[in-house]
Amino acid sequence: MEKYNIEPYNENHPKYDYRREEAYLRAQKRVKDMEGFYWHAAVYFIINIFLILLIGINSGSFWHFGTFATPIFWGIGLFFHYMSVFGKDLIFGKNWEERKIKEYMAKDEEQQRKYE
């Protein structure tokens, strides 16, 4: 929150409203993850275009595995990075994380009431 002066609270919401803060922090983390993926993709394209051109100009044969080995294997890594950022809903379903958080919060609240 150093970069931006965005607070998850205002005067109408009490400081103990943790759901709003958790939603804000999850959204902030998701935006940082997306930014990291976009930088990764940009570097991937710039470096691999440079490498393919360099290998294509300096070697006699352009169409061999060595020319495309780095883009292929790095592309696999980029795909897994994409899946970690955007593909969560494909594996766990929509709103899975939020449902689990609510479930654990309800269990915790139940445990606290048990000892009051």
N, CA, C and O atoms as a MOPAC input file, in Angstrom:
PM7 MOZYME 1SCF
protein

 N      0.80700 1    -1.19100 1     0.00000 1
 C      0.00000 1     0.00000 1     0.00000 1
 C      0.85200 1     1.25800 1     0.00000 1
 O      0.32800 1     2.36500 1     0.11500 1
 N      2.16100 1     1.09400 1    -0.12900 1
 C      3.01300 1     2.27000 1    -0.15800 1
 C      2.82900 1     3.03700 1    -1.45900 1
 O      2.86200 1     4.26800 1    -1.46800 1
 N      2.63400 1     2.30800 1    -2.56400 1
 C      2.51800 1     2.94700 1    -3.86400 1
 C      1.24500 1     3.76800 1    -3.98700 1
 O      1.26500 1     4.89300 1    -4.48400 1
 N      0.16500 1     3.20900 1    -3.54100 1
 C     -1.13700 1     3.83700 1    -3.71300 1
 C     -1.77100 1     4.08300 1    -2.35200 1
 O     -1.59100 1     3.30500 1    -1.41500 1
 N     -2.49100 1     5.14400 1    -2.26300 1
 C     -3.16800 1     5.45500 1    -1.01500 1
 C     -4.59600 1     4.91400 1    -1.06900 1
 O     -5.56000 1     5.67600 1    -1.00400 1
 N     -4.71800 1     3.60600 1    -1.18900 1
 C     -6.02200 1     2.96100 1    -1.22000 1
 C     -6.14900 1     2.14000 1     0.05600 1
 O     -5.39200 1     1.19400 1     0.27200 1
 N     -7.06800 1     2.49300 1     0.86400 1
 C     -7.29300 1     1.76600 1     2.10200 1
 C     -8.54800 1     0.92300 1     1.96700 1
 O     -9.53000 1     1.37300 1     1.37700 1
 N     -8.53700 1    -0.29100 1     2.50300 1
 C     -9.72200 1    -1.13600 1     2.38800 1
 C    -10.86100 1    -0.70300 1     3.30000 1
 O    -11.94600 1    -1.28100 1     3.23400 1
 N    -10.64800 1     0.29000 1     4.14300 1
 C    -11.66900 1     0.73100 1     5.08900 1
 C    -12.08800 1     2.16800 1     4.80700 1
 O    -11.34300 1     2.93900 1     4.20300 1
 N    -13.26800 1     2.50600 1     5.24600 1
 C    -13.68500 1     3.89700 1     5.32800 1
 C    -14.43000 1     4.07300 1     6.64500 1
 O    -14.49100 1     3.13700 1     7.44200 1
 N    -14.99000 1     5.23900 1     6.88900 1
 C    -15.62200 1     5.50600 1     8.17700 1
 C    -16.85500 1     4.63500 1     8.42500 1
 O    -17.21200 1     4.38000 1     9.57500 1
 N    -17.50400 1     4.17900 1     7.35700 1
 C    -18.71600 1     3.38200 1     7.51900 1
 C    -18.42900 1     1.92900 1     7.87500 1
 O    -19.31200 1     1.23100 1     8.37200 1
 N    -17.21300 1     1.46900 1     7.62900 1
 C    -16.87200 1     0.08200 1     7.91900 1
 C    -15.94000 1     0.04400 1     9.12500 1
 O    -14.92600 1     0.74100 1     9.14700 1
 N    -16.27400 1    -0.75200 1    10.11200 1
 C    -15.39600 1    -0.84500 1    11.28000 1
 C    -14.08300 1    -1.55300 1    10.93300 1
 O    -13.99800 1    -2.28700 1     9.94900 1
 N    -13.07700 1    -1.31900 1    11.75100 1
 C    -11.75100 1    -1.88300 1    11.50400 1
 C    -11.73800 1    -3.40600 1    11.61100 1
 O    -10.82500 1    -4.03900 1    11.08100 1
 N    -12.70100 1    -4.00700 1    12.26700 1
 C    -12.70300 1    -5.46100 1    12.42100 1
 C    -13.46000 1    -6.17100 1    11.30200 1
 O    -13.73800 1    -7.36600 1    11.40900 1
 N    -13.78800 1    -5.47300 1    10.26000 1
 C    -14.44300 1    -6.09400 1     9.11100 1
 C    -13.35700 1    -6.74700 1     8.24300 1
 O    -12.88000 1    -6.16400 1     7.27000 1
 N    -12.98700 1    -7.96100 1     8.62300 1
 C    -11.85700 1    -8.63900 1     7.99000 1
 C    -12.15400 1    -9.10500 1     6.57200 1
 O    -11.23500 1    -9.22400 1     5.76200 1
 N    -13.40000 1    -9.36700 1     6.25800 1
 C    -13.72600 1    -9.85700 1     4.92300 1
 C    -13.35500 1    -8.84400 1     3.84900 1
 O    -12.83800 1    -9.20700 1     2.79200 1
 N    -13.61600 1    -7.59300 1     4.12000 1
 C    -13.27900 1    -6.54700 1     3.14700 1
 C    -11.76400 1    -6.44600 1     2.97300 1
 O    -11.26400 1    -6.30300 1     1.85700 1
 N    -11.04800 1    -6.52100 1     4.08300 1
 C     -9.58800 1    -6.45400 1     4.01000 1
 C     -9.02000 1    -7.66600 1     3.27200 1
 O     -8.10800 1    -7.52300 1     2.45700 1
 N     -9.55000 1    -8.85300 1     3.55100 1
 C     -9.07200 1   -10.05600 1     2.86500 1
 C     -9.33600 1    -9.97500 1     1.37100 1
 O     -8.48000 1   -10.34600 1     0.56700 1
 N    -10.50900 1    -9.49700 1     0.99300 1
 C    -10.83900 1    -9.35900 1    -0.42900 1
 C     -9.88400 1    -8.37100 1    -1.09500 1
 O     -9.42900 1    -8.60100 1    -2.21500 1
 N     -9.58500 1    -7.28400 1    -0.41000 1
 C     -8.65800 1    -6.28300 1    -0.94700 1
 C     -7.26200 1    -6.87800 1    -1.13000 1
 O     -6.63100 1    -6.67800 1    -2.16800 1
 N     -6.78300 1    -7.60500 1    -0.12700 1
 C     -5.44300 1    -8.18100 1    -0.20900 1
 C     -5.36100 1    -9.26800 1    -1.28000 1
 O     -4.34300 1    -9.38700 1    -1.96000 1
 N     -6.42200 1   -10.06000 1    -1.43600 1
 C     -6.44700 1   -11.06900 1    -2.50200 1
 C     -6.42000 1   -10.40500 1    -3.87200 1
 O     -5.70200 1   -10.84900 1    -4.76900 1
 N     -7.19800 1    -9.34800 1    -4.03200 1
 C     -7.22500 1    -8.62800 1    -5.31200 1
 C     -5.86400 1    -8.00400 1    -5.60000 1
 O     -5.39500 1    -8.03200 1    -6.73800 1
 N     -5.23800 1    -7.45000 1    -4.59100 1
 C     -3.91800 1    -6.84100 1    -4.76000 1
 C     -2.88900 1    -7.89500 1    -5.17600 1
 O     -2.06900 1    -7.63800 1    -6.05700 1
 N     -2.92300 1    -9.07000 1    -4.55700 1
 C     -2.00100 1   -10.14900 1    -4.91700 1
 C     -2.26000 1   -10.63000 1    -6.33900 1
 O     -1.32100 1   -10.90200 1    -7.08700 1
 N     -3.52000 1   -10.73400 1    -6.70800 1
 C     -3.85900 1   -11.19400 1    -8.06300 1
 C     -3.33100 1   -10.21000 1    -9.12000 1
 O     -2.81800 1   -10.62000 1   -10.16100 1
 N     -3.46400 1    -8.91400 1    -8.83700 1
 C     -2.96100 1    -7.89900 1    -9.77600 1
 C     -1.43900 1    -7.99500 1    -9.89900 1
 O     -0.90200 1    -7.87500 1   -11.00000 1
 N     -0.74300 1    -8.21000 1    -8.78700 1
 C      0.71600 1    -8.35500 1    -8.83700 1
 C      1.11500 1    -9.61000 1    -9.61300 1
 O      2.08700 1    -9.59100 1   -10.36800 1
 N      0.36300 1   -10.70400 1    -9.42800 1
 C      0.63400 1   -11.92900 1   -10.18400 1
 C      0.42600 1   -11.71000 1   -11.67600 1
 O      1.21900 1   -12.18000 1   -12.49200 1
 N     -0.63700 1   -10.99600 1   -12.03300 1
 C     -0.90200 1   -10.70900 1   -13.44600 1
 C      0.21200 1    -9.84900 1   -14.03800 1
 O      0.66700 1   -10.09200 1   -15.15500 1
 N      0.64100 1    -8.85000 1   -13.28500 1
 C      1.72400 1    -7.98100 1   -13.75300 1
 C      3.00100 1    -8.79100 1   -13.97600 1
 O      3.70600 1    -8.58700 1   -14.96500 1
 N      3.29200 1    -9.70200 1   -13.06300 1
 C      4.46400 1   -10.56100 1   -13.21100 1
 C      4.38200 1   -11.42700 1   -14.45000 1
 O      5.38300 1   -11.61500 1   -15.14200 1
 N      3.18800 1   -11.96400 1   -14.74600 1
 C      3.02400 1   -12.77400 1   -15.95400 1
 C      3.22500 1   -11.93300 1   -17.20700 1
 O      3.89700 1   -12.36700 1   -18.14300 1
 N      2.64800 1   -10.72900 1   -17.23600 1
 C      2.78500 1    -9.88200 1   -18.42600 1
 C      4.24800 1    -9.51200 1   -18.68200 1
 O      4.68500 1    -9.47900 1   -19.83300 1
 N      5.00400 1    -9.23300 1   -17.62100 1
 C      6.43000 1    -8.95200 1   -17.79000 1
 C      7.15600 1   -10.19300 1   -18.30500 1
 O      8.01500 1   -10.09300 1   -19.18200 1
 N      6.81400 1   -11.35500 1   -17.76300 1
 C      7.42700 1   -12.60800 1   -18.20400 1
 C      7.15700 1   -12.83400 1   -19.69000 1
 O      8.06500 1   -13.19900 1   -20.43600 1
 N      5.91500 1   -12.61800 1   -20.12100 1
 C      5.55400 1   -12.80900 1   -21.53100 1
 C      6.29400 1   -11.81400 1   -22.42800 1
 O      6.75500 1   -12.17900 1   -23.51000 1
 N      6.40800 1   -10.57300 1   -21.98800 1
 C      7.10500 1    -9.56100 1   -22.79100 1
 C      8.57800 1    -9.92300 1   -22.96200 1
 O      9.11400 1    -9.84400 1   -24.06700 1
 N      9.22500 1   -10.31500 1   -21.88100 1
 C     10.63400 1   -10.70900 1   -21.95500 1
 C     10.78300 1   -11.95300 1   -22.82700 1
 O     11.73100 1   -12.05000 1   -23.60700 1
 N      9.86400 1   -12.89600 1   -22.70400 1
 C      9.87700 1   -14.11400 1   -23.52800 1
 C      9.88200 1   -13.76300 1   -25.01400 1
 O     10.71800 1   -14.26100 1   -25.76800 1
 N      8.95700 1   -12.91200 1   -25.43400 1
 C      8.86700 1   -12.57700 1   -26.85300 1
 C     10.08100 1   -11.79000 1   -27.34300 1
 O     10.60400 1   -12.07100 1   -28.42100 1
 N     10.52200 1   -10.82800 1   -26.57800 1
 C     11.66600 1   -10.00900 1   -27.00200 1
 C     12.93100 1   -10.85600 1   -27.13000 1
 O     13.61300 1   -10.80700 1   -28.15400 1
 N     13.24400 1   -11.63000 1   -26.09600 1
 C     14.46700 1   -12.43600 1   -26.10500 1
 C     14.41100 1   -13.51100 1   -27.18200 1
 O     15.39600 1   -13.73600 1   -27.88600 1
 N     13.26500 1   -14.17800 1   -27.31500 1
 C     13.19500 1   -15.27500 1   -28.28600 1
 C     13.20700 1   -14.78100 1   -29.73100 1
 O     13.76700 1   -15.45200 1   -30.59700 1
 N     12.61800 1   -13.65200 1   -30.00500 1
 C     12.72400 1   -13.08300 1   -31.35700 1
 C     14.18500 1   -12.75800 1   -31.66100 1
 O     14.68300 1   -13.05000 1   -32.74700 1
 N     14.86100 1   -12.15100 1   -30.69000 1
 C     16.28500 1   -11.84300 1   -30.85600 1
 C     17.10000 1   -13.11500 1   -31.08700 1
 O     17.93800 1   -13.15300 1   -31.98800 1
 N     16.86700 1   -14.16200 1   -30.28100 1
 C     17.62700 1   -15.40700 1   -30.42100 1
 C     17.36900 1   -16.09000 1   -31.76000 1
 O     18.30200 1   -16.56600 1   -32.40700 1
 N     16.10700 1   -16.14000 1   -32.17400 1
 C     15.78000 1   -16.78500 1   -33.45100 1
 C     16.42400 1   -16.02900 1   -34.61100 1
 O     16.97000 1   -16.64700 1   -35.52600 1
 N     16.36500 1   -14.71500 1   -34.58000 1
 C     17.01100 1   -13.92800 1   -35.64200 1
 C     18.52500 1   -14.11800 1   -35.62700 1
 O     19.14500 1   -14.27200 1   -36.67900 1
 N     19.11500 1   -14.10700 1   -34.44300 1
 C     20.56000 1   -14.27400 1   -34.32000 1
 C     21.00100 1   -15.64600 1   -34.82600 1
 O     21.96800 1   -15.74800 1   -35.58100 1
 N     20.30400 1   -16.69000 1   -34.41700 1
 C     20.64900 1   -18.04300 1   -34.86900 1
 C     20.38400 1   -18.18600 1   -36.36300 1
 O     21.18000 1   -18.79400 1   -37.07900 1
 N     19.27500 1   -17.63300 1   -36.83400 1
 C     18.94500 1   -17.72700 1   -38.25500 1
 C     19.94400 1   -17.02800 1   -39.14500 1
 O     20.23800 1   -17.50900 1   -40.24000 1
 N     20.47300 1   -15.90500 1   -38.70000 1
 C     21.44800 1   -15.15200 1   -39.50300 1
 C     22.82100 1   -15.82600 1   -39.46700 1
 O     23.50400 1   -15.89800 1   -40.48900 1
 N     23.22700 1   -16.32100 1   -38.29300 1
 C     24.58400 1   -16.85100 1   -38.13300 1
 C     24.74500 1   -18.31700 1   -38.50900 1
 O     25.86700 1   -18.75900 1   -38.75600 1
 N     23.68000 1   -19.07200 1   -38.56100 1
 C     23.82700 1   -20.49500 1   -38.90200 1
 C     23.35500 1   -20.72700 1   -40.32800 1
 O     22.58800 1   -19.94400 1   -40.89000 1
 N     23.83100 1   -21.81900 1   -40.89300 1
 C     23.47000 1   -22.12200 1   -42.27000 1
 C     22.04200 1   -22.62500 1   -42.40500 1
 O     21.37300 1   -22.33900 1   -43.39800 1
 N     21.57700 1   -23.36600 1   -41.42200 1
 C     20.22200 1   -23.92400 1   -41.52900 1
 C     19.32800 1   -23.32300 1   -40.44500 1
 O     19.64000 1   -23.38700 1   -39.25600 1
 N     18.24000 1   -22.75300 1   -40.86900 1
 C     17.30400 1   -22.10300 1   -39.94100 1
 C     16.37300 1   -23.12000 1   -39.29200 1
 O     16.05400 1   -23.00000 1   -38.11000 1
 N     15.93500 1   -24.11900 1   -40.05500 1
 C     14.91500 1   -25.05500 1   -39.58100 1
 C     15.53500 1   -26.28000 1   -38.92000 1
 O     15.46800 1   -27.38200 1   -39.46400 1
 N     16.13600 1   -26.09100 1   -37.75100 1
 C     16.58700 1   -27.23600 1   -36.96200 1
 C     16.17700 1   -27.00200 1   -35.51100 1
 O     15.81100 1   -25.89400 1   -35.12000 1
 N     16.24900 1   -28.07000 1   -34.73000 1
 C     15.72300 1   -28.02300 1   -33.36000 1
 C     16.42300 1   -26.97200 1   -32.50300 1
 O     15.77900 1   -26.33800 1   -31.66600 1
 N     17.70200 1   -26.77900 1   -32.69100 1
 C     18.45300 1   -25.82200 1   -31.88800 1
 C     17.93700 1   -24.40200 1   -31.99900 1
 O     18.04400 1   -23.62000 1   -31.05400 1
 N     17.37800 1   -24.06700 1   -33.14700 1
 C     16.84000 1   -22.71800 1   -33.34000 1
 C     15.62900 1   -22.47400 1   -32.45000 1
 O     15.43600 1   -21.37500 1   -31.93000 1
 N     14.82300 1   -23.50300 1   -32.28200 1
 C     13.55300 1   -23.33000 1   -31.57700 1
 C     13.51600 1   -23.99500 1   -30.20200 1
 O     12.46500 1   -24.00600 1   -29.56100 1
 N     14.63200 1   -24.54700 1   -29.73300 1
 C     14.65000 1   -25.23600 1   -28.44200 1
 C     14.33500 1   -24.28400 1   -27.28900 1
 O     13.50200 1   -24.59500 1   -26.43700 1
 N     14.98600 1   -23.14500 1   -27.25900 1
 C     14.73800 1   -22.19000 1   -26.16900 1
 C     13.29500 1   -21.69700 1   -26.16300 1
 O     12.66700 1   -21.71500 1   -25.10500 1
 N     12.73500 1   -21.25400 1   -27.29900 1
 C     11.33000 1   -20.83000 1   -27.26600 1
 C     10.36100 1   -21.94300 1   -26.86700 1
 O      9.36200 1   -21.68200 1   -26.19700 1
 N     10.64600 1   -23.17700 1   -27.27300 1
 C      9.74500 1   -24.28300 1   -26.93000 1
 C      9.75600 1   -24.53900 1   -25.43000 1
 O      8.70000 1   -24.56700 1   -24.79700 1
 N     10.94400 1   -24.72700 1   -24.85600 1
 C     11.00500 1   -25.06400 1   -23.43300 1
 C     10.64000 1   -23.87500 1   -22.54700 1
 O      9.97700 1   -24.05100 1   -21.52400 1
 N     11.05100 1   -22.69700 1   -22.91400 1
 C     10.66500 1   -21.50200 1   -22.16600 1
 C      9.16000 1   -21.28200 1   -22.31100 1
 O      8.50000 1   -20.84200 1   -21.37000 1
 N      8.62200 1   -21.58600 1   -23.48600 1
 C      7.17600 1   -21.47300 1   -23.70700 1
 C      6.38800 1   -22.40400 1   -22.80900 1
 O      5.29900 1   -22.05400 1   -22.35300 1
 N      6.92800 1   -23.59700 1   -22.54700 1
 C      6.27600 1   -24.52000 1   -21.60700 1
 C      6.24800 1   -23.89300 1   -20.21600 1
 O      5.22900 1   -23.93900 1   -19.52700 1
 N      7.36300 1   -23.31300 1   -19.81300 1
 C      7.39900 1   -22.62200 1   -18.51500 1
 C      6.44300 1   -21.44800 1   -18.46900 1
 O      5.78500 1   -21.22100 1   -17.45400 1
 N      6.36000 1   -20.69600 1   -19.56500 1
 C      5.43300 1   -19.56500 1   -19.64400 1
 C      3.98500 1   -20.04300 1   -19.55700 1
 O      3.15000 1   -19.38800 1   -18.93300 1
 N      3.68900 1   -21.18000 1   -20.18100 1
 C      2.34600 1   -21.75100 1   -20.10500 1
 C      1.98300 1   -22.09100 1   -18.65700 1
 O      0.87000 1   -21.80100 1   -18.21700 1
 N      2.90800 1   -22.70200 1   -17.91400 1
 C      2.62700 1   -23.02600 1   -16.51300 1
 C      2.48200 1   -21.75700 1   -15.67200 1
 O      1.67900 1   -21.72400 1   -14.73900 1
 N      3.24100 1   -20.72800 1   -15.98700 1
 C      3.07600 1   -19.44800 1   -15.30000 1
 C      1.67800 1   -18.88900 1   -15.58100 1
 O      1.00300 1   -18.40100 1   -14.67500 1
 N      1.25200 1   -18.96500 1   -16.84400 1
 C     -0.10100 1   -18.52900 1   -17.21700 1
 C     -1.15300 1   -19.30500 1   -16.42800 1
 O     -2.10200 1   -18.71900 1   -15.90600 1
 N     -0.98400 1   -20.61700 1   -16.34300 1
 C     -1.96100 1   -21.44300 1   -15.62700 1
 C     -1.99100 1   -21.10400 1   -14.14400 1
 O     -3.05300 1   -21.15500 1   -13.52300 1
 N     -0.84800 1   -20.76100 1   -13.56800 1
 C     -0.83500 1   -20.41700 1   -12.14400 1
 C     -1.52900 1   -19.08600 1   -11.87900 1
 O     -2.06400 1   -18.87100 1   -10.79100 1
 N     -1.52500 1   -18.19100 1   -12.86600 1
 C     -2.14700 1   -16.87700 1   -12.68000 1
 C     -3.61400 1   -16.88100 1   -13.10300 1
 O     -4.46900 1   -16.39400 1   -12.36400 1
 N     -3.91400 1   -17.42100 1   -14.27700 1
 C     -5.26000 1   -17.31900 1   -14.84100 1
 C     -6.04000 1   -18.62900 1   -14.84100 1
 O     -7.25700 1   -18.60900 1   -15.02300 1
 N     -5.38700 1   -19.75100 1   -14.64500 1
 C     -6.05800 1   -21.03400 1   -14.80000 1
 C     -6.58000 1   -21.65400 1   -13.52600 1
 O     -6.94600 1   -22.83000 1   -13.53100 1
 N     -6.62900 1   -20.91300 1   -12.43500 1
 C     -7.08000 1   -21.47800 1   -11.16600 1
 C     -8.52400 1   -21.94700 1   -11.23900 1
 O     -8.87500 1   -22.96000 1   -10.63500 1
 N     -9.35900 1   -21.22900 1   -11.96500 1
 C    -10.76400 1   -21.59800 1   -12.06200 1
 C    -10.96200 1   -22.87400 1   -12.86900 1
 O    -11.96400 1   -23.56600 1   -12.68900 1
 N    -10.03200 1   -23.19300 1   -13.74700 1
 C    -10.16100 1   -24.40500 1   -14.55200 1
 C    -10.00800 1   -25.65900 1   -13.70000 1
 O    -10.65200 1   -26.67300 1   -13.96800 1
 N     -9.17600 1   -25.59900 1   -12.69600 1
 C     -8.89700 1   -26.77300 1   -11.87600 1
 C     -9.83700 1   -26.85000 1   -10.67600 1
 O    -10.42600 1   -27.90100 1   -10.42500 1
 N     -9.98200 1   -25.76900 1    -9.94200 1
 C    -10.74000 1   -25.79300 1    -8.70500 1
 C    -12.17100 1   -25.30300 1    -8.85700 1
 O    -12.95500 1   -25.43000 1    -7.91700 1
 N    -12.53200 1   -24.75800 1    -9.98100 1
 C    -13.87300 1   -24.22700 1   -10.16100 1
 C    -13.94100 1   -22.77700 1    -9.73600 1
 O    -13.03000 1   -22.24400 1    -9.10300 1
 N    -15.03400 1   -22.16200 1   -10.10000 1
 C    -15.19400 1   -20.74000 1    -9.83100 1
 C    -15.41700 1   -20.50500 1    -8.33700 1
 O    -16.18200 1   -21.22700 1    -7.69700 1
 N    -14.75500 1   -19.50600 1    -7.79300 1
 C    -14.89200 1   -19.07000 1    -6.40300 1
 C    -14.49400 1   -20.14400 1    -5.39500 1
 O    -14.94200 1   -20.09300 1    -4.24900 1
 N    -13.67700 1   -21.10300 1    -5.77800 1
 C    -13.26200 1   -22.15800 1    -4.86300 1
 C    -12.49700 1   -21.58200 1    -3.67500 1
 O    -12.75000 1   -21.94800 1    -2.52800 1
 N    -11.56900 1   -20.68500 1    -3.95600 1
 C    -10.74800 1   -20.11200 1    -2.89300 1
 C    -11.60600 1   -19.35400 1    -1.89000 1
 O    -11.41700 1   -19.48400 1    -0.68100 1
 N    -12.54300 1   -18.56600 1    -2.39000 1
 C    -13.39600 1   -17.78900 1    -1.49100 1
 C    -14.27700 1   -18.69900 1    -0.63900 1
 O    -14.48500 1   -18.43500 1     0.54500 1
 N    -14.79100 1   -19.76800 1    -1.24000 1
 C    -15.61300 1   -20.71200 1    -0.47000 1
 C    -14.80300 1   -21.35800 1     0.64100 1
 O    -15.29300 1   -21.51200 1     1.76000 1
 N    -13.57000 1   -21.73700 1     0.34000 1
 C    -12.71400 1   -22.35500 1     1.35100 1
 C    -12.37400 1   -21.36900 1     2.46800 1
 O    -12.36700 1   -21.74100 1     3.64100 1
 N    -12.09700 1   -20.13200 1     2.11500 1
 C    -11.79400 1   -19.12200 1     3.12900 1
 C    -12.99600 1   -18.92500 1     4.04000 1
 O    -12.84800 1   -18.86600 1     5.26100 1
 N    -14.19500 1   -18.82200 1     3.45000 1
 C    -15.40600 1   -18.66600 1     4.26300 1
 C    -15.62400 1   -19.87700 1     5.15800 1
 O    -16.04100 1   -19.73900 1     6.30800 1
 N    -15.34400 1   -21.06000 1     4.63000 1
 C    -15.50100 1   -22.28200 1     5.41900 1
 C    -14.57000 1   -22.27300 1     6.62600 1
 O    -14.99500 1   -22.57600 1     7.74100 1
 N    -13.29900 1   -21.92700 1     6.40600 1
 C    -12.34600 1   -21.88800 1     7.51300 1
 C    -12.66500 1   -20.77200 1     8.50200 1
 O    -12.47600 1   -20.94100 1     9.70700 1
 N    -13.14400 1   -19.64200 1     8.01100 1
 C    -13.52500 1   -18.55000 1     8.90700 1
 C    -14.71800 1   -18.95400 1     9.76000 1
 O    -14.77200 1   -18.61800 1    10.94300 1
 N    -15.67500 1   -19.67200 1     9.17700 1
 C    -16.84400 1   -20.13000 1     9.93300 1
 C    -16.42200 1   -21.13000 1    11.00500 1
 O    -16.92500 1   -21.08100 1    12.12800 1
 N    -15.50600 1   -22.03300 1    10.67200 1
 C    -15.01500 1   -22.99600 1    11.66000 1
 C    -14.29400 1   -22.28800 1    12.79500 1
 O    -14.46600 1   -22.64000 1    13.96200 1
 N    -13.48700 1   -21.29200 1    12.45400 1
 C    -12.76100 1   -20.54100 1    13.46900 1
 C    -13.72000 1   -19.78400 1    14.37900 1
 O    -13.54300 1   -19.75700 1    15.59700 1
 N    -14.73500 1   -19.17100 1    13.78000 1
 C    -15.72900 1   -18.44100 1    14.56900 1
 C    -16.49200 1   -19.39200 1    15.48500 1
 O    -16.80000 1   -19.05000 1    16.62600 1
 N    -16.79400 1   -20.58000 1    14.98300 1
 C    -17.49000 1   -21.58400 1    15.79000 1
 C    -16.63000 1   -22.01400 1    16.97200 1
 O    -17.14000 1   -22.19900 1    18.07700 1
 N    -15.33200 1   -22.17300 1    16.74600 1
 C    -14.42100 1   -22.53900 1    17.82600 1
 C    -14.34100 1   -21.43300 1    18.87800 1
 O    -14.27000 1   -21.71700 1    20.07400 1
 N    -14.35400 1   -20.18200 1    18.43900 1
 C    -14.30100 1   -19.06900 1    19.38600 1
 C    -15.57000 1   -19.00200 1    20.22000 1
 O    -15.50500 1   -18.75300 1    21.42400 1
 N    -16.72300 1   -19.22100 1    19.59800 1
 C    -17.98900 1   -19.20500 1    20.34200 1
 C    -18.06200 1   -20.35200 1    21.33800 1
 O    -18.68700 1   -20.23300 1    22.39200 1
 N    -17.43300 1   -21.43800 1    21.00700 1
 C    -17.45600 1   -22.62300 1    21.85100 1
 C    -16.82900 1   -22.33300 1    23.21200 1
 O    -17.26700 1   -22.88000 1    24.22400 1
 N    -15.81300 1   -21.48200 1    23.24500 1
 C    -15.08900 1   -21.20700 1    24.48100 1
 C    -15.52200 1   -19.91100 1    25.16700 1
 O    -14.90700 1   -19.50800 1    26.15500 1
 N    -16.55500 1   -19.26100 1    24.66900 1
 C    -17.01700 1   -18.02100 1    25.31400 1
 C    -17.98100 1   -18.31500 1    26.42500 1
 O    -18.47200 1   -17.39400 1    27.07700 1

